[in-house]
């Protein structure tokens, strides 16, 4: 008699994007393959926004764009995401919420899909993956080829407490701005999950975005550079032993100014991305 397969939990993924076709198309492809296009819910910030060609059965809603300060905009967007997640948790077991340049992956050594893994682990309200902020090494890595997976020519990441986010939740607790925390609640870092952030993956892309925002933004970038890119370009790269060390540090360390977020006692480490993580094909 064949062993009965465990039933997958109902999982939705949500995001909000504006003028980010490069990442949004990849976000749709990745999460669509992992949990099904019909379980993706996307808000587009602006009625002028173009729906990605690969959206398929994804649920997409265009909203009027409002010019706001960065802080006000972050608060507005996370409010929309929290409201959406609250509604979806009435029919889904799990909701994944993240920016469109963020990808929650299971370590390929486990040989399970994201849906399979999240369905079998015990989640205490929320769960986080270890944050890996992938950046361009300006000394050795070329401009991204848009026709290839991002990790094809990116080798390094900054171990980032900022991106160890509680992006998975099973109850209608509210995320803080940018999905960085669940206010008033601890976070739980899973040993086999990673959150890959690609916002600093290409300097040319950052320069184009800064130019579109205005001369001051472009001047600031050229004067100070990008923190992640600066780190992966100038700091020595460590092996994957630092992945488990970072999990341990972030489990216990807390910044005094943000006790509901992880810390690393000020330690800054760049790691070489394990080759197996590239199997995610992002």
LOBA-279899 format. One record per residue (C-alpha): residue number from 0; residue in one letter; x, y, z. Coordinates in nm, 4 decimals. Layout:
% LOBA-279899
pado i->NUM&aa->A&px->X&py->Y&pz->Z
...
This chain:
% LOBA-279899
pado i->0&aa->X&px->0.0000&py->0.0000&pz->0.0000
pado i->1&aa->X&px->0.1430&py->0.3393&pz->-0.1031
pado i->2&aa->X&px->0.2160&py->0.5909&pz->0.1665
pado i->3&aa->X&px->-0.0399&py->0.8695&pz->0.1515
pado i->4&aa->X&px->0.1099&py->1.2053&pz->0.0543
pado i->5&aa->X&px->0.0669&py->1.4911&pz->0.2955
pado i->6&aa->X&px->-0.1799&py->1.7536&pz->0.1826
pado i->7&aa->X&px->-0.0288&py->2.0901&pz->0.0952
pado i->8&aa->X&px->-0.1492&py->2.3915&pz->0.2877
pado i->9&aa->X&px->-0.3214&py->2.6761&pz->0.1086
pado i->10&aa->X&px->-0.0553&py->2.9425&pz->0.0516
pado i->11&aa->X&px->-0.0858&py->3.2920&pz->-0.0983
pado i->12&aa->X&px->0.1874&py->3.5453&pz->-0.1808
pado i->13&aa->X&px->0.1335&py->3.9212&pz->-0.1940
pado i->14&aa->X&px->0.3340&py->4.2235&pz->-0.3044
pado i->15&aa->X&px->0.3002&py->4.5832&pz->-0.4204
pado i->16&aa->X&px->0.5116&py->4.7367&pz->-0.6952
pado i->17&aa->X&px->0.5656&py->5.0511&pz->-0.8984
pado i->18&aa->X&px->0.7881&py->5.0871&pz->-1.2063
pado i->19&aa->X&px->0.9612&py->4.7588&pz->-1.1298
pado i->20&aa->X&px->0.8882&py->4.5345&pz->-1.4276
pado i->21&aa->X&px->1.2330&py->4.3706&pz->-1.4102
pado i->22&aa->X&px->1.1777&py->4.2237&pz->-1.0650
pado i->23&aa->X&px->0.8000&py->4.1863&pz->-1.0713
pado i->24&aa->X&px->0.8120&py->3.9527&pz->-1.3717
pado i->25&aa->X&px->1.0651&py->3.7366&pz->-1.1895
pado i->26&aa->X&px->0.8608&py->3.7497&pz->-0.8684
pado i->27&aa->X&px->0.5572&py->3.6226&pz->-1.0585
pado i->28&aa->X&px->0.7572&py->3.3483&pz->-1.2273
pado i->29&aa->X&px->0.9188&py->3.2257&pz->-0.9068
pado i->30&aa->X&px->0.6219&py->3.2314&pz->-0.6709
pado i->31&aa->X&px->0.3891&py->3.1152&pz->-0.9475
pado i->32&aa->X&px->0.6017&py->2.8037&pz->-0.9920
pado i->33&aa->X&px->0.6194&py->2.7467&pz->-0.6178
pado i->34&aa->X&px->0.2570&py->2.7992&pz->-0.5116
pado i->35&aa->X&px->0.0547&py->2.8605&pz->-0.8304
pado i->36&aa->X&px->-0.0183&py->3.1805&pz->-1.0242
pado i->37&aa->X&px->-0.3780&py->3.1771&pz->-0.9021
pado i->38&aa->X&px->-0.2472&py->3.2286&pz->-0.5461
pado i->39&aa->X&px->-0.0554&py->3.5487&pz->-0.6214
pado i->40&aa->X&px->-0.2072&py->3.8854&pz->-0.5256
pado i->41&aa->X&px->-0.0406&py->4.1996&pz->-0.6580
pado i->42&aa->X&px->-0.1160&py->4.5676&pz->-0.6132
pado i->43&aa->X&px->0.0261&py->4.7986&pz->-0.8790
pado i->44&aa->X&px->0.0914&py->5.1507&pz->-0.7513
pado i->45&aa->X&px->-0.0475&py->5.3610&pz->-1.0354
pado i->46&aa->X&px->-0.3166&py->5.3160&pz->-1.2995
pado i->47&aa->X&px->-0.0456&py->5.3695&pz->-1.5623
pado i->48&aa->X&px->0.1414&py->5.0554&pz->-1.4585
pado i->49&aa->X&px->0.1887&py->4.7742&pz->-1.7095
pado i->50&aa->X&px->0.0734&py->4.4260&pz->-1.6121
pado i->51&aa->X&px->0.3573&py->4.1759&pz->-1.6701
pado i->52&aa->X&px->0.3012&py->3.9428&pz->-1.9641
pado i->53&aa->X&px->0.3510&py->3.6347&pz->-1.7487
pado i->54&aa->X&px->0.0860&py->3.7332&pz->-1.4920
pado i->55&aa->X&px->-0.1587&py->3.4680&pz->-1.6143
pado i->56&aa->X&px->-0.4124&py->3.3848&pz->-1.3424
pado i->57&aa->X&px->-0.2510&py->3.6102&pz->-1.0814
pado i->58&aa->X&px->-0.4855&py->3.8590&pz->-0.9119
pado i->59&aa->X&px->-0.3698&py->4.2096&pz->-1.0025
pado i->60&aa->X&px->-0.5252&py->4.5385&pz->-0.8946
pado i->61&aa->X&px->-0.4138&py->4.8835&pz->-1.0086
pado i->62&aa->X&px->-0.4399&py->5.1614&pz->-0.7511
pado i->63&aa->X&px->-0.4110&py->5.5390&pz->-0.8030
pado i->64&aa->X&px->-0.0599&py->5.6625&pz->-0.7259
pado i->65&aa->X&px->-0.0151&py->5.9187&pz->-0.4482
pado i->66&aa->X&px->0.3061&py->6.1194&pz->-0.4057
pado i->67&aa->X&px->0.4192&py->6.0842&pz->-0.0443
pado i->68&aa->X&px->0.7287&py->6.1113&pz->0.1684
pado i->69&aa->X&px->0.9217&py->5.7878&pz->0.2031
pado i->70&aa->X&px->0.7971&py->5.7243&pz->0.5583
pado i->71&aa->X&px->0.4355&py->5.8022&pz->0.4733
pado i->72&aa->X&px->0.4540&py->5.5892&pz->0.1590
pado i->73&aa->X&px->0.5955&py->5.2934&pz->0.3512
pado i->74&aa->X&px->0.3175&py->5.3213&pz->0.6093
pado i->75&aa->X&px->0.0516&py->5.3469&pz->0.3384
pado i->76&aa->X&px->0.1790&py->5.0441&pz->0.1468
pado i->77&aa->X&px->0.2151&py->4.8164&pz->0.4478
pado i->78&aa->X&px->-0.1344&py->4.9141&pz->0.5574
pado i->79&aa->X&px->-0.2675&py->4.7896&pz->0.2250
pado i->80&aa->X&px->-0.0644&py->4.4691&pz->0.2540
pado i->81&aa->X&px->-0.1851&py->4.4032&pz->0.6095
pado i->82&aa->X&px->-0.5479&py->4.4544&pz->0.5063
pado i->83&aa->X&px->-0.5042&py->4.2197&pz->0.2108
pado i->84&aa->X&px->-0.3311&py->3.9540&pz->0.4209
pado i->85&aa->X&px->-0.6052&py->3.9743&pz->0.6817
pado i->86&aa->X&px->-0.8687&py->3.8996&pz->0.4181
pado i->87&aa->X&px->-0.6651&py->3.6222&pz->0.2561
pado i->88&aa->X&px->-0.6076&py->3.4449&pz->0.5877
pado i->89&aa->X&px->-0.9812&py->3.3800&pz->0.5987
pado i->90&aa->X&px->-0.9320&py->3.1258&pz->0.3201
pado i->91&aa->X&px->-0.5569&py->3.0569&pz->0.3142
pado i->92&aa->X&px->-0.3463&py->2.8841&pz->0.5797
pado i->93&aa->X&px->-0.0338&py->3.0890&pz->0.5066
pado i->94&aa->X&px->0.0383&py->3.4286&pz->0.3507
pado i->95&aa->X&px->0.3827&py->3.5299&pz->0.2229
pado i->96&aa->X&px->0.4321&py->3.9061&pz->0.2025
pado i->97&aa->X&px->0.7435&py->4.0679&pz->0.0551
pado i->98&aa->X&px->0.8724&py->4.3242&pz->-0.1925
pado i->99&aa->X&px->0.8991&py->4.2162&pz->-0.5553
pado i->100&aa->X&px->1.2797&py->4.2024&pz->-0.5374
pado i->101&aa->X&px->1.2697&py->3.9491&pz->-0.2516
pado i->102&aa->X&px->1.2577&py->3.5730&pz->-0.2912
pado i->103&aa->X&px->1.1990&py->3.3209&pz->-0.0126
pado i->104&aa->X&px->1.3752&py->2.9966&pz->-0.1006
pado i->105&aa->X&px->1.4223&py->2.6574&pz->0.0619
pado i->106&aa->X&px->1.7773&py->2.5243&pz->0.0780
pado i->107&aa->X&px->1.7973&py->2.2862&pz->-0.2207
pado i->108&aa->X&px->1.9682&py->2.0247&pz->-0.0021
pado i->109&aa->X&px->1.6228&py->1.9606&pz->0.1495
pado i->110&aa->X&px->1.4855&py->1.8731&pz->-0.1957
pado i->111&aa->X&px->1.1414&py->2.0227&pz->-0.1299
pado i->112&aa->X&px->0.9437&py->2.3004&pz->-0.2929
pado i->113&aa->X&px->0.8510&py->2.6092&pz->-0.0949
pado i->114&aa->X&px->0.4904&py->2.4898&pz->-0.0724
pado i->115&aa->X&px->0.5956&py->2.1458&pz->0.0511
pado i->116&aa->X&px->0.8332&py->2.2823&pz->0.3101
pado i->117&aa->X&px->0.6014&py->2.5474&pz->0.4519
pado i->118&aa->X&px->0.3227&py->2.2874&pz->0.4672
pado i->119&aa->X&px->0.5224&py->2.0509&pz->0.6854
pado i->120&aa->X&px->0.7058&py->2.2777&pz->0.9319
pado i->121&aa->X&px->0.5469&py->2.4065&pz->1.2489
pado i->122&aa->X&px->0.4967&py->2.7821&pz->1.2200
pado i->123&aa->X&px->0.4411&py->2.9791&pz->1.5385
pado i->124&aa->X&px->0.2505&py->3.2733&pz->1.3935
pado i->125&aa->X&px->0.5395&py->3.3780&pz->1.1660
pado i->126&aa->X&px->0.8620&py->3.2442&pz->1.0209
pado i->127&aa->X&px->1.1673&py->3.4134&pz->0.8670
pado i->128&aa->X&px->1.4406&py->3.3104&pz->0.6281
pado i->129&aa->X&px->1.7985&py->3.4252&pz->0.6835
pado i->130&aa->X&px->1.8467&py->3.7525&pz->0.4970
pado i->131&aa->X&px->2.1001&py->3.7535&pz->0.2135
pado i->132&aa->X&px->2.1409&py->4.0952&pz->0.0515
pado i->133&aa->X&px->2.2914&py->4.0099&pz->-0.2875
pado i->134&aa->X&px->2.5150&py->4.2784&pz->-0.4364
pado i->135&aa->X&px->2.7387&py->4.3397&pz->-0.7361
pado i->136&aa->X&px->3.1119&py->4.3040&pz->-0.6813
pado i->137&aa->X&px->3.2362&py->4.5947&pz->-0.8920
pado i->138&aa->X&px->3.5825&py->4.4398&pz->-0.9243
pado i->139&aa->X&px->3.4760&py->4.1096&pz->-1.0763
pado i->140&aa->X&px->3.1106&py->4.1005&pz->-1.1825
pado i->141&aa->X&px->2.9567&py->4.2427&pz->-1.5017
pado i->142&aa->X&px->2.6331&py->4.4299&pz->-1.5541
pado i->143&aa->X&px->2.3369&py->4.1941&pz->-1.5276
pado i->144&aa->X&px->2.2193&py->4.0139&pz->-1.8382
pado i->145&aa->X&px->1.8396&py->4.0482&pz->-1.8268
pado i->146&aa->X&px->1.8017&py->3.7278&pz->-2.0278
pado i->147&aa->X&px->1.9716&py->3.5122&pz->-1.7641
pado i->148&aa->X&px->1.8801&py->3.4177&pz->-1.4059
pado i->149&aa->X&px->2.0094&py->3.6830&pz->-1.1669
pado i->150&aa->X&px->2.2341&py->3.4460&pz->-0.9747
pado i->151&aa->X&px->2.4125&py->3.3395&pz->-1.2938
pado i->152&aa->X&px->2.6770&py->3.6084&pz->-1.2434
pado i->153&aa->X&px->2.6333&py->3.7130&pz->-0.8818
pado i->154&aa->X&px->2.8491&py->3.5388&pz->-0.6237
pado i->155&aa->X&px->2.8321&py->3.7443&pz->-0.3046
pado i->156&aa->X&px->2.5849&py->3.8621&pz->-0.0437
pado i->157&aa->X&px->2.5916&py->4.0696&pz->0.2719
pado i->158&aa->X&px->2.4485&py->3.8874&pz->0.5736
pado i->159&aa->X&px->2.1734&py->4.1338&pz->0.6465
pado i->160&aa->X&px->1.9559&py->4.1574&pz->0.9551
pado i->161&aa->X&px->1.7439&py->4.4037&pz->0.7591
pado i->162&aa->X&px->1.6283&py->4.1250&pz->0.5287
pado i->163&aa->X&px->1.5745&py->3.8557&pz->0.7893
pado i->164&aa->X&px->1.2080&py->3.9415&pz->0.7677
pado i->165&aa->X&px->0.9016&py->3.7613&pz->0.9092
pado i->166&aa->X&px->0.7563&py->3.7379&pz->0.5587
pado i->167&aa->X&px->0.5510&py->3.4255&pz->0.6336
pado i->168&aa->X&px->0.2548&py->3.4463&pz->0.8669
pado i->169&aa->X&px->-0.0361&py->3.2226&pz->0.9595
pado i->170&aa->X&px->-0.2366&py->3.4660&pz->1.1730
pado i->171&aa->X&px->-0.3541&py->3.8236&pz->1.1042
pado i->172&aa->X&px->-0.0786&py->4.0005&pz->1.2971
pado i->173&aa->X&px->0.0350&py->4.3245&pz->1.1337
pado i->174&aa->X&px->0.3683&py->4.3688&pz->0.9603
pado i->175&aa->X&px->0.5704&py->4.6828&pz->1.0230
pado i->176&aa->X&px->0.6809&py->4.8967&pz->0.7273
pado i->177&aa->X&px->0.8597&py->4.6988&pz->0.4578
pado i->178&aa->X&px->0.7586&py->4.3656&pz->0.6182
pado i->179&aa->X&px->1.0581&py->4.4081&pz->0.8519
pado i->180&aa->X&px->0.8831&py->4.3078&pz->1.1741
pado i->181&aa->X&px->0.5664&py->4.1946&pz->1.3454
pado i->182&aa->X&px->0.5072&py->4.4627&pz->1.6050
pado i->183&aa->X&px->0.5246&py->4.3293&pz->1.9593
pado i->184&aa->X&px->0.6170&py->3.9750&pz->1.8566
pado i->185&aa->X&px->0.9380&py->3.7780&pz->1.8330
pado i->186&aa->X&px->1.0595&py->3.6312&pz->1.5051
pado i->187&aa->X&px->1.1641&py->3.2738&pz->1.4247
pado i->188&aa->X&px->1.4448&py->3.2058&pz->1.1757
pado i->189&aa->X&px->1.4067&py->2.8712&pz->1.0026
pado i->190&aa->X&px->1.7267&py->2.6728&pz->0.9499
pado i->191&aa->X&px->1.6467&py->2.5905&pz->0.5862
pado i->192&aa->X&px->1.4939&py->2.9158&pz->0.4582
pado i->193&aa->X&px->1.6680&py->3.2143&pz->0.2975
pado i->194&aa->X&px->1.5275&py->3.5483&pz->0.1902
pado i->195&aa->X&px->1.7276&py->3.6733&pz->-0.1078
pado i->196&aa->X&px->1.7084&py->4.0492&pz->-0.1635
pado i->197&aa->X&px->1.8192&py->4.1826&pz->-0.5016
pado i->198&aa->X&px->1.7687&py->4.5582&pz->-0.4676
pado i->199&aa->X&px->2.1448&py->4.6241&pz->-0.4909
pado i->200&aa->X&px->2.2247&py->4.3550&pz->-0.7438
pado i->201&aa->X&px->2.3368&py->4.5912&pz->-1.0212
pado i->202&aa->X&px->2.4922&py->4.9373&pz->-1.0048
pado i->203&aa->X&px->2.3750&py->5.0372&pz->-1.3522
pado i->204&aa->X&px->2.0171&py->4.9559&pz->-1.2519
pado i->205&aa->X&px->2.0533&py->5.1615&pz->-0.9325
pado i->206&aa->X&px->2.1971&py->5.4535&pz->-1.1290
pado i->207&aa->X&px->1.9032&py->5.4503&pz->-1.3726
pado i->208&aa->X&px->1.6525&py->5.4430&pz->-1.0875
pado i->209&aa->X&px->1.8306&py->5.7272&pz->-0.9071
pado i->210&aa->X&px->1.8370&py->5.9378&pz->-1.2247
pado i->211&aa->X&px->1.4619&py->5.8846&pz->-1.2685
pado i->212&aa->X&px->1.4031&py->6.0131&pz->-0.9147
pado i->213&aa->X&px->1.6044&py->6.3315&pz->-0.9652
pado i->214&aa->X&px->1.9506&py->6.4877&pz->-0.9754
pado i->215&aa->X&px->1.9851&py->6.4881&pz->-0.5951
pado i->216&aa->X&px->1.9311&py->6.1107&pz->-0.5754
pado i->217&aa->X&px->2.1839&py->6.0499&pz->-0.8520
pado i->218&aa->X&px->2.4417&py->6.2787&pz->-0.6913
pado i->219&aa->X&px->2.3947&py->6.1038&pz->-0.3560
pado i->220&aa->X&px->2.4501&py->5.7605&pz->-0.5136
pado i->221&aa->X&px->2.7610&py->5.8741&pz->-0.6985
pado i->222&aa->X&px->2.8995&py->6.0402&pz->-0.3852
pado i->223&aa->X&px->2.8350&py->5.7636&pz->-0.1323
pado i->224&aa->X&px->2.7778&py->5.4572&pz->-0.3472
pado i->225&aa->X&px->2.5537&py->5.1750&pz->-0.2261
pado i->226&aa->X&px->2.6184&py->5.0123&pz->0.1118
pado i->227&aa->X&px->2.5672&py->4.6556&pz->-0.0043
pado i->228&aa->X&px->2.7678&py->4.6977&pz->-0.3233
pado i->229&aa->X&px->3.0456&py->4.8702&pz->-0.1283
pado i->230&aa->X&px->3.0517&py->4.5804&pz->0.1192
pado i->231&aa->X&px->3.0639&py->4.2934&pz->-0.1299
pado i->232&aa->X&px->3.3257&py->4.4792&pz->-0.3346
pado i->233&aa->X&px->3.5628&py->4.5668&pz->-0.0503
pado i->234&aa->X&px->3.5164&py->4.3122&pz->0.2296
pado i->235&aa->X&px->3.6560&py->3.9564&pz->0.2268
pado i->236&aa->X&px->3.4029&py->3.6847&pz->0.1436
pado i->237&aa->X&px->3.3508&py->3.4088&pz->0.4003
pado i->238&aa->X&px->3.2275&py->3.0536&pz->0.3433
pado i->239&aa->X&px->2.8846&py->2.9214&pz->0.4362
pado i->240&aa->X&px->2.9833&py->2.8467&pz->0.7966
pado i->241&aa->X&px->2.8804&py->3.2066&pz->0.8541
pado i->242&aa->X&px->2.5224&py->3.1259&pz->0.7534
pado i->243&aa->X&px->2.4621&py->2.9160&pz->1.0641
pado i->244&aa->X&px->2.6631&py->3.1594&pz->1.2773
pado i->245&aa->X&px->2.4487&py->3.4480&pz->1.1563
pado i->246&aa->X&px->2.1296&py->3.2575&pz->1.2394
pado i->247&aa->X&px->2.2550&py->3.2014&pz->1.5935
pado i->248&aa->X&px->2.3569&py->3.5646&pz->1.6366
pado i->249&aa->X&px->2.0279&py->3.6945&pz->1.4990
pado i->250&aa->X&px->1.8305&py->3.4596&pz->1.7209
pado i->251&aa->X&px->1.9616&py->3.6227&pz->2.0370
pado i->252&aa->X&px->2.0830&py->3.9715&pz->1.9398
pado i->253&aa->X&px->1.8412&py->4.2655&pz->1.9441
pado i->254&aa->X&px->1.9119&py->4.6316&pz->1.8642
pado i->255&aa->X&px->1.8241&py->4.8472&pz->2.1637
pado i->256&aa->X&px->1.6154&py->5.0730&pz->1.9377
pado i->257&aa->X&px->1.4171&py->4.7819&pz->1.7827
pado i->258&aa->X&px->1.3676&py->4.4853&pz->2.0134
pado i->259&aa->X&px->1.1337&py->4.3132&pz->1.7641
pado i->260&aa->X&px->1.4068&py->4.2952&pz->1.4969
pado i->261&aa->X&px->1.7216&py->4.0807&pz->1.4708
pado i->262&aa->X&px->2.0747&py->4.2075&pz->1.5260
pado i->263&aa->X&px->2.4348&py->4.0874&pz->1.4857
pado i->264&aa->X&px->2.6155&py->4.2941&pz->1.7508
pado i->265&aa->X&px->2.7433&py->4.5213&pz->1.4750
pado i->266&aa->X&px->2.9260&py->4.2394&pz->1.2960
pado i->267&aa->X&px->2.9332&py->4.2844&pz->0.9173
pado i->268&aa->X&px->3.0033&py->3.9758&pz->0.7073
pado i->269&aa->X&px->2.9997&py->3.9076&pz->0.3347
pado i->270&aa->X&px->2.9539&py->3.5467&pz->0.2241
pado i->271&aa->X&px->3.0062&py->3.3623&pz->-0.1010
pado i->272&aa->X&px->2.6636&py->3.2393&pz->-0.2049
pado i->273&aa->X&px->2.6586&py->2.8567&pz->-0.1911
pado i->274&aa->X&px->2.6439&py->2.7201&pz->-0.5452
pado i->275&aa->X&px->2.3424&py->2.5042&pz->-0.4626
pado i->276&aa->X&px->2.1271&py->2.8135&pz->-0.3947
pado i->277&aa->X&px->2.1561&py->2.8971&pz->-0.7633
pado i->278&aa->X&px->1.9298&py->2.5989&pz->-0.8318
pado i->279&aa->X&px->1.6448&py->2.8308&pz->-0.7372
pado i->280&aa->X&px->1.6886&py->2.9654&pz->-1.0921
pado i->281&aa->X&px->1.5998&py->3.3192&pz->-0.9883
